Amino acid sequence: MDQQENKVSPGAPVEPTPVTAPAAENSNQASGDLNINDLVAIRSIVDVASSRGAFKAAEMEAVGKIYNKLNTFLESVAAKKE
């Protein structure tokens, strides 16, 4: 691949880089179980992705609704813990 092919024009859409999941550390992770810490991490990921413009304008409503539901759930869990 030529070095010229790797250059991206400013403002040009960037293709996402595939990410592989790290090896499971215990049987719960291997079975796909989610826990509250995972949900907190997902909330942070959505927040960062939206602030970086990862979502198209037409997608923002759906992303916002899911984010709000997740945030409300996590806040209710935190309130029950206290």
N, C-alpha and C positions, 0 to 999 in steps of 0.2 A: 504494500500500500504506500503510495506517495504521500509525502508530508503535506502537500497541498490539499489532499482529500480530508485531512483531519481538521482543517480550519473551519470555523463556524462564523457566519456573518452576524454582527450585532443585531439583536431583535429576531433572529431566525429561530424557529422552533427547535428545541433540543430533544432528541430521542432519549427516553429514560434508560439508565443503565440497569441491566438485570442484577438483582441482588439474591444471593443464595442464603438460606437460613443456616445459622450455625448448628453444629451437631447438638442433639438433645442431651441435656445434662442429667435428666431423670426421666422416669417412666411417664410422669404427667405431661411433660413437654412432648414426649414421643407420641402420645395418644392424641395430642391436639387440644388438650384442656386449656381454657383461658382462665386467668385469675384477674383480680382487681389491678395488680401492677401492670399486666398486659394492656388492660383497658386504659389505664392512665397513660401508658406509652403511646397507644393508638391516638388518644386525644391530642397528645403533644405532636405527633407526626402530622395529623390533620392540620393543626394550628400552624406548624412550620411550613407545610406544603402550600397552604392557602396564602400565607404571607409572602411566599416566593413566587406566587403566580402559577402554581402547578395546575390549577383548575380553570377551565374556560368559563366565561361569564354565564353561559346557559347552565352550567353545572353547579354554580355556587348555591342556588337555592336548595338543591338536594343535599349537597355537602353540609350546608348550614343546619338543615333540619336534623340530619344524623348527628352532627357535632353537638347540637343542643340537647338531643335525647341522651347521648352518651354523657354529657356534662351533668345533666340533671340526675341521671342514675348515679354517677360517681359522687355527687354532692350528697345524695340521700344515703349512700353507703357510708360516707364519712360521718354524717350526722348520727347514724345508728351506732357507729363505733364509739363515739364520744359519750 
